[in-house]
Amino acid sequence: MSSPARVPELDGLRGIAILSVMLFHYAPVTGPLRFLAPVFLTGWIGVDLFFVLSGYLIAGILLDSAGRPRYYRNFIIRRSLRIFPLYYACLALYGILAYYPGPFEWKDFFHSAGWYFAYFGNVKVFLENAWPKMSLLTPLWSLQVEEQFYFSFPLLVWALKRKTLARVLAVAVVLALAIRIVLVAAMPKNLAGTYALAPCRMDALAMGGLIAIARREWPEWLENPWIGRGAVLCAAVFVAISAFDNTPWSNPMRTVGYTALDLAFAGLLATLVGRQPRIPLAVCRLRLLVWIGTISYGLYLLHIAAPKAAHLLLDPLVGIPVRGSADFFLSFAAAIGAAQLSWSFFESPILKWKDRFTSENRS
């Protein structure tokens, strides 16, 4: 059975999320755009929006297909077809880039490669309290968080009634905050652990799951105007914390800040799927954002590698200072071009195989 059409406003949200991440990584430190760097450096929040969206979409798929024949097998195969081919192709690409003379070193790739092949790179980040020496691997931690969620959450959906599942997800939101508080108190110097470990970030995924359950069980709740007001309040708390330190590393941000941010994004998503306000919906349905959201997975995997490859090709001809204003535009062009090629000639042909394993939702 074929999957239904994509939901444009959710692709638009994806587009906003990936553009935020790219702004964070491309923030110029020289040239006429450098004054925008403090704004661009808040773009790390795009990963949290991805988490909330993923929780919502994956929970929806599972809720709608639970109880059907080969439920777990079909879900895992469909997810694997979406995630693994490009992920492992990119790891192979990173290895090739590390082998040839350039800004990467072969030993740096192999220092971390095994962990990332096994989808435990985020655990390595926690154990070493450090990001991988090879910068191309850095964004992959969030994919490991999501994949760990993908393998465990289907069992909860299969085993629990929806009301019980909602209670479990609500506990997960509180528990994630508690775990972060304990880690900050016990390991104050381990900044990466509270950011990259799956138990510390499960609140965003759980919030998305709660919205998916509410849409099916209590849709009238999502029409409550107080959801939007609460989202604004949570966003204000996040902004207040960011005013003192706009990185993800301060103690207030690593504890209350993440929760406030995720609640703000959850409120935004709940409002979009519940009340469907005209202006936000129109923004999220902009063709540019929908297109960017459609190729967002490739963009996320390639948005560091593509600009570096572009520099290897162009620097002998035209020297473009790294992290300058010109490099900002070069990076966007290289990443979007690479992601579109990936979508057209690699991802899309593979995704056609997903319909062999029935599901009622498409993510």
C-alpha positions as CSV (number, residue, x, y, z in Angstrom):
1,M,0.0,0.0,0.0
2,S,1.4,3.4,-0.9
3,S,2.0,6.0,1.6
4,P,-0.1,9.1,1.5
5,A,1.3,12.5,0.5
6,R,3.7,14.3,2.7
7,V,2.3,17.0,5.0
8,P,3.7,20.3,3.7
9,E,3.7,22.2,7.0
10,L,5.7,19.5,8.7
11,D,8.2,19.6,5.9
12,G,8.3,23.4,6.4
13,L,9.1,22.9,10.0
14,R,11.9,20.5,9.0
15,G,13.1,23.2,6.7
16,I,13.2,25.7,9.5
17,A,15.0,23.2,11.7
18,I,17.8,22.4,9.2
19,L,18.3,26.0,8.2
20,S,18.8,26.9,11.9
21,V,21.4,24.2,12.2
22,M,23.2,25.4,9.1
23,L,23.2,29.0,10.3
24,F,24.8,27.7,13.5
25,H,27.6,26.0,11.7
26,Y,28.1,28.6,9.0
27,A,28.0,31.7,11.3
28,P,30.6,34.1,9.8
29,V,33.2,35.7,11.9
30,T,34.5,38.1,9.3
31,G,33.0,40.3,6.6
32,P,29.8,42.3,6.5
33,L,27.6,39.5,8.0
34,R,29.7,39.0,11.1
35,F,27.3,41.2,13.1
36,L,24.6,38.5,12.7
37,A,26.8,35.8,14.2
38,P,25.3,36.0,17.7
39,V,21.8,35.4,16.2
40,F,23.1,32.6,13.9
41,L,24.8,30.9,16.9
42,T,21.4,30.2,18.5
43,G,20.7,27.9,15.5
44,W,21.7,24.8,17.6
45,I,18.0,24.8,18.7
46,G,17.1,23.4,15.3
47,V,18.1,19.9,16.6
48,D,15.5,20.2,19.3
49,L,12.8,21.0,16.8
50,F,13.9,17.9,14.8
51,F,13.5,15.8,18.0
52,V,10.0,17.0,18.7
53,L,9.0,16.5,15.1
54,S,10.5,13.0,15.0
55,G,8.7,12.0,18.2
56,Y,5.4,13.2,16.7
57,L,5.9,11.5,13.3
58,I,7.3,8.2,14.5
59,A,4.7,7.9,17.3
60,G,2.0,8.6,14.7
61,I,3.3,5.9,12.4
62,L,3.4,3.4,15.2
63,L,0.1,4.2,16.7
64,D,-1.6,3.8,13.4
65,S,0.0,0.5,12.5
66,A,0.2,-1.2,15.9
67,G,-1.4,-4.6,16.0
68,R,-1.0,-5.2,12.3
69,P,0.9,-8.3,11.0
70,R,4.7,-7.8,11.0
71,Y,4.2,-4.4,12.8
72,Y,7.7,-4.2,14.3
73,R,9.5,-5.7,11.3
74,N,7.9,-3.4,8.8
75,F,8.6,-0.3,10.9
76,I,12.3,-1.2,11.3
77,I,12.8,-2.1,7.7
78,R,11.1,1.2,6.5
79,R,13.2,3.2,9.0
80,S,16.3,1.4,7.9
81,L,15.6,2.2,4.2
82,R,15.2,5.8,5.1
83,I,18.1,6.2,7.5
84,F,20.9,3.7,6.9
85,P,21.8,3.9,3.1
86,L,22.7,7.6,3.1
87,Y,24.1,7.5,6.6
88,Y,26.6,4.7,5.8
89,A,27.3,6.2,2.4
90,C,28.3,9.4,4.1
91,L,30.5,7.6,6.6
92,A,32.2,6.0,3.6
93,L,32.6,9.5,2.0
94,Y,34.0,10.9,5.3
95,G,36.6,8.0,5.3
96,I,37.6,8.9,1.7
97,L,37.9,12.6,2.5
98,A,40.1,11.6,5.5
99,Y,42.3,9.4,3.4
100,Y,43.2,12.1,0.9
101,P,45.5,15.0,1.8
102,G,43.4,17.8,3.2
103,P,42.0,19.2,6.4
104,F,41.1,15.7,7.8
105,E,43.3,13.0,9.2
106,W,42.8,9.3,8.7
107,K,43.6,8.6,12.4
108,D,40.9,11.1,13.5
109,F,38.3,9.2,11.4
110,F,39.2,5.8,12.7
111,H,39.4,7.1,16.3
112,S,35.6,7.5,16.2
113,A,34.4,5.5,13.1
114,G,33.6,2.3,15.0
115,W,31.3,4.0,17.4
116,Y,29.4,5.8,14.7
117,F,29.1,2.7,12.5
118,A,27.4,1.0,15.5
119,Y,25.2,4.1,16.2
120,F,26.8,4.8,19.6
121,G,28.7,7.9,18.7
122,N,26.7,9.9,21.2
123,V,27.8,7.6,24.0
124,K,31.4,8.1,23.0
125,V,30.8,11.9,23.2
126,F,29.6,11.4,26.7
127,L,32.4,9.1,27.8
128,E,35.1,11.4,26.5
129,N,33.3,14.7,27.1
130,A,34.4,15.7,23.7
131,W,33.2,15.9,20.1
132,P,34.9,13.8,17.5
133,K,38.2,15.2,16.2
134,M,36.9,14.8,12.7
135,S,34.3,17.6,12.5
136,L,32.3,15.8,9.8
137,L,31.1,13.3,12.4
138,T,29.9,15.9,14.9
139,P,26.3,16.3,13.8
140,L,25.7,12.5,13.8
141,W,25.1,12.3,17.5
142,S,21.5,13.4,17.1
143,L,20.8,10.6,14.6
144,Q,22.1,8.1,17.2
145,V,19.7,9.5,19.7
146,E,16.8,9.1,17.3
147,E,17.8,5.6,16.2
148,Q,18.0,4.5,19.8
149,F,14.5,5.8,20.2
150,Y,13.3,4.0,17.0
151,F,14.4,0.6,18.3
152,S,12.9,0.9,21.8
153,F,9.7,3.0,21.4
154,P,7.8,0.6,19.1
155,L,7.8,-2.0,21.8
156,L,6.1,0.5,24.2
157,V,3.5,1.3,21.6
158,W,2.8,-2.4,21.1
159,A,2.7,-3.3,24.8
160,L,0.8,-0.4,26.3
161,K,-2.7,1.1,25.9
162,R,-2.6,4.7,24.6
163,K,-3.6,6.3,27.9
164,T,-0.9,4.3,29.7
165,L,1.6,5.2,27.0
166,A,0.8,8.9,27.4
167,R,1.5,8.6,31.1
168,V,4.8,6.9,30.4
169,L,5.8,9.7,27.9
170,A,4.8,12.3,30.5
171,V,7.1,10.6,33.1
172,A,9.9,10.6,30.4
173,V,9.6,14.3,30.1
174,V,10.1,14.8,33.8
175,L,12.7,12.1,34.1
176,A,14.9,13.6,31.3
177,L,15.0,16.9,33.3
178,A,15.8,15.0,36.5
179,I,18.7,13.1,34.8
180,R,20.2,16.3,33.4
181,I,20.0,18.0,36.8
182,V,21.8,15.0,38.4
183,L,24.4,14.9,35.7
184,V,25.1,18.6,36.0
185,A,25.5,18.3,39.7
186,A,27.6,15.1,39.7
187,M,29.6,15.8,36.5
188,P,29.6,19.6,36.1
189,K,32.5,19.6,33.6
190,N,30.9,17.0,31.3
191,L,29.1,19.5,29.1
192,A,28.7,17.1,26.2
193,G,27.0,14.4,28.1
194,T,23.8,16.2,29.0
195,Y,23.6,17.4,25.4
196,A,24.2,14.1,23.6
197,L,22.9,11.2,25.7
198,A,19.6,9.8,24.7
199,P,18.1,9.7,28.2
200,C,18.9,13.4,28.5
201,R,17.1,14.3,25.3
202,M,14.1,11.9,25.5
203,D,11.9,14.7,26.7
204,A,11.7,16.4,23.2
205,L,10.9,13.0,21.6
206,A,8.3,12.2,24.3
207,M,6.6,15.6,23.8
208,G,6.2,14.8,20.1
209,G,4.8,11.4,21.0
210,L,2.3,13.0,23.4
211,I,1.0,15.3,20.7
212,A,0.6,12.3,18.3
213,I,-1.5,10.5,21.0
214,A,-3.5,13.6,21.7
215,R,-4.3,14.1,18.0
216,R,-5.8,10.6,17.9
217,E,-7.4,10.3,21.4
218,W,-8.2,13.9,22.5
219,P,-8.0,16.2,19.4
220,E,-10.0,18.9,21.2
221,W,-7.1,19.4,23.6
222,L,-4.9,20.6,20.8
223,E,-7.4,23.3,20.0
224,N,-6.9,24.9,23.4
225,P,-5.5,28.5,22.9
226,W,-3.6,28.1,26.1
227,I,-1.2,25.8,24.4
228,G,0.1,28.6,22.2
229,R,0.3,31.0,25.2
230,G,2.2,28.4,27.1
231,A,4.6,28.0,24.2
232,V,5.2,31.7,24.2
233,L,5.9,31.7,27.9
234,C,8.4,28.8,27.6
235,A,10.1,30.5,24.7
236,A,10.4,33.6,26.9
237,V,12.1,31.5,29.6
238,F,14.5,30.1,27.0
239,V,15.3,33.6,25.7
240,A,15.9,34.8,29.2
241,I,18.4,32.0,29.8
242,S,20.0,32.7,26.4
243,A,20.5,36.4,27.3
244,F,23.2,35.3,29.7
245,D,24.7,32.6,27.6
246,N,23.4,31.7,24.1
247,T,25.3,28.4,23.9
248,P,23.8,25.1,25.0
249,W,26.5,24.7,27.7
250,S,25.5,26.8,30.7
251,N,24.0,25.0,33.7
252,P,20.6,26.7,33.5
253,M,20.4,25.9,29.8
254,R,21.4,22.2,30.2
255,T,18.7,21.8,32.8
256,V,15.6,24.1,32.6
257,G,16.6,25.6,29.3
258,Y,16.3,22.4,27.2
259,T,12.9,21.7,28.8
260,A,11.6,25.2,28.1
261,L,12.9,25.1,24.5
262,D,11.3,21.7,23.9
263,L,8.0,22.8,25.4
264,A,8.0,25.9,23.2
265,F,8.5,23.7,20.1
266,A,6.0,21.2,21.2
267,G,3.5,24.0,21.7
268,L,4.2,25.3,18.2
269,L,3.7,21.8,16.7
270,A,0.5,21.2,18.7
271,T,-0.9,24.5,17.6
272,L,-0.1,23.8,14.0
273,V,-1.8,20.4,14.0
274,G,-4.6,21.5,16.3
275,R,-5.8,25.0,15.8
276,Q,-4.0,25.4,12.4
277,P,-3.6,29.2,12.6
278,R,-3.6,30.8,9.2
279,I,-0.3,32.8,9.3
280,P,2.0,30.2,10.9
281,L,0.5,27.5,8.6
282,A,1.1,29.7,5.6
283,V,4.7,30.3,6.6
284,C,5.4,26.6,7.1
285,R,3.8,25.8,3.7
286,L,6.1,28.2,1.8
287,R,7.5,26.3,-1.2
288,L,11.1,27.1,-0.3
289,L,10.8,25.8,3.3
290,V,8.9,22.7,2.1
291,W,11.6,22.0,-0.5
292,I,14.4,22.5,2.1
293,G,12.5,20.2,4.5
294,T,12.1,17.5,1.9
295,I,15.9,17.3,1.4
296,S,16.7,18.0,5.1
297,Y,18.1,14.6,5.9
298,G,20.7,14.9,3.2
299,L,21.3,18.5,4.2
300,Y,22.0,17.4,7.8
301,L,24.4,14.7,6.8
302,L,26.2,16.7,4.1
303,H,26.1,20.3,5.4
304,I,29.6,20.1,6.8
305,A,31.2,17.8,4.2
306,A,29.9,19.6,1.1
307,P,31.4,23.1,2.0
308,K,34.7,21.5,2.9
309,A,34.8,19.6,-0.4
310,A,33.9,22.8,-2.2
311,H,36.9,24.5,-0.6
312,L,39.2,21.7,-1.7
313,L,38.1,22.2,-5.2
314,L,37.9,26.1,-5.3
315,D,40.8,27.2,-3.0
316,P,43.5,26.5,-5.6
317,L,41.6,28.8,-8.0
318,V,39.9,31.4,-5.7
319,G,40.9,31.7,-2.1
320,I,37.7,32.1,0.0
321,P,38.4,32.7,3.7
322,V,36.8,30.0,5.9
323,R,34.0,31.3,8.1
324,G,33.9,34.6,6.2
325,S,30.8,36.2,4.7
326,A,31.6,34.8,1.2
327,D,32.1,31.4,2.7
328,F,28.6,31.7,4.3
329,F,27.0,31.7,0.9
330,L,29.4,29.2,-0.6
331,S,28.5,26.8,2.2
332,F,24.8,27.1,1.7
333,A,25.1,26.6,-2.1
334,A,27.4,23.6,-1.7
335,A,25.3,21.9,0.9
336,I,21.9,22.4,-0.8
337,G,23.4,21.3,-4.2
338,A,24.8,18.1,-2.6
339,A,21.6,17.4,-0.7
340,Q,19.4,17.9,-3.8
341,L,21.6,15.5,-5.8
342,S,21.4,13.0,-3.0
343,W,17.6,13.3,-2.8
344,S,17.1,12.9,-6.6
345,F,19.6,10.2,-7.4
346,F,20.2,8.3,-4.2
347,E,17.5,8.7,-1.6
348,S,14.3,8.8,-3.7
349,P,15.1,5.5,-5.6
350,I,15.7,3.7,-2.4
351,L,12.6,5.1,-0.7
352,K,10.4,3.5,-3.4
353,W,11.2,0.2,-1.7
354,K,9.4,1.4,1.5
355,D,6.0,0.8,0.0
356,R,6.7,-3.0,0.0
357,F,6.4,-2.8,3.8
358,T,3.0,-1.2,4.5
359,S,2.4,1.7,6.7
360,E,-0.3,4.3,6.8
361,N,2.0,7.3,7.5
362,R,5.0,8.7,5.7
363,S,7.8,10.6,7.5
